[in-house]
């Protein structure tokens, strides 16, 4: 069995060789399967592995001194030579690793998988002080299958160039970035989800047929309208106008154009008009104007 050596200077050191699999992962390790360190008062450890071997190595700890548990966090073991973090020391790895052990009574590196060959393991524990405790700082894993190559902790976000799915209440989310890696600070959503509409040449003349401002989005995506610009020539008949949620659907906004027409008017919606998921948004003149045209442009975005 490995022996934990007394402290040397400010550090506590243990050394041993692992040549076989630990068949008692929760208790006293199989002989030759673990290197153990008494780590009361220790804030972090450095582990060095040397040798020719196969089989991943695992970090374990105990609080009661008898029952061992695997430290299974996905980034608990930081490889100082590669800048990557993982939850095991990979088969045949020869490197130095940093691991936080604050609060444990004992710590060990053990082989829970089958082992061939031999690996020399040295563990040095840095003592923890009330004011100057040394703690390794480890960055998190990347998003979407990528892995961070820098340490310590990075501040970042996730690239969005399409509307995101609806998030659940109180869920943790990444800050959005553009494809150019600028933090998105504009209202509502990324530029790629914005939409614009301009009425056809000649405008809307003598009809009650609605025009679609924006087609329906995907199953969970809504259309939002943030503003319109509208003007009308003198009309043969006054008309109400409306923006509706869906074809012939619920009116989201309504106004009126008299027979004298309407000068170019810009209307912004501080609270965007919010449509139903997977539903188009449309504009309609509710009375045929007989003569004269109505012109409308509109802007908005899509989102959950």
Secondary structure, 3 states (H helix, E strand, C coil): CCEEEEEECCEEEEEEEECCCCCCCCCCCCCCCEEEEECCCEEEEEEEEEEEEECCEEEEEECCCCCCEECCCCCCEEECCCCCEECCECCCCCCEEEEECCCCCEEEEECCCCCEEEEEEEEEEEECCCCCCCCCCCCCCCCCCCCCCCCCCCCCEEECCCCCCCCCCCCCCCEEECCCCCECCCCCCCHHHEEEEECCCCCEECCCCCEEEECCCCCCCEEEEEEEEEEECCCCCCEEEEEEECCCCEEEEEEEECCCCEEEEEEEEEEEEECCCCCCEEEEECCCCCCCEEEEEEEEEEEC
